[in-house]
């Protein structure tokens, strides 16, 4: 896995001028999952931060991105995929990936939160007996302490189902990304029904583009992100995407019980 250096503006222009015509369209495989406001590609060209950022990139560079939604388990080692989104170097480490993989700068960061019912923000892991999780999403920050605290995971088909189980008191917490939870509950007319568990594990995960064979395209994307930082920030503000620091939260690592 390699980090990428930024191409200076002159070399970026030269690189683009030398791109063959057939290379001006790049296939981007994305998760076929509603993760709005971060992304939702069920109906192309998609909606949310990633969809709007990809469109901005294409207009800025002239490189067309062909978006191909598919299940997460089909994204990797798929010859159809020239770029993959979202991805993260740590996920490859966990899988034991041996191939060389290039990563862009993080496009955004998600907040891996355990949400609880309003007024229960001081619950500790020792008081949690069950946590709703979305099928296909592995809560690494909770798995590492599950055996010590003996809570169970209850799988649901999507984030909305996980949140509804929480509100109906069928579980004690729900592992749902904070912005996704806020959007889903606002749509359901229950915007303020949950809060982040202040004493439960909280993580921040970067969402990157990745590629095994097109690191040069990721270099161009990194340059685009740097040169358009203000517009990218405006897009995040429009969609109300905040960092942990902006929300005045603190990262809370999983805490194991003392021996």
Secondary structure, 3 states (H helix, E strand, C coil): CECCCCCCHHHHHHHHHHCCHHHHEEEEEEECCCECCCEECCCCCCECHHHHHHHHHHHHHCCEEEEEEECHHHCCCCCCCCEEEEECHHHHHHHCCCCCCEECCCCEEEEECEEEECCCCCCCHHHCCEEEEECCCCCHHHHHHHHHHCCEEEEECCHHHHHHHHHCCCCCEEECCHHHHHHHHHHCCCCCCEEECCCCCEEEEEEEEEECCCHHHHHHHHHHHHHCHHHHHHHHHHCCCCCCCCCCCCCECCCCCCC
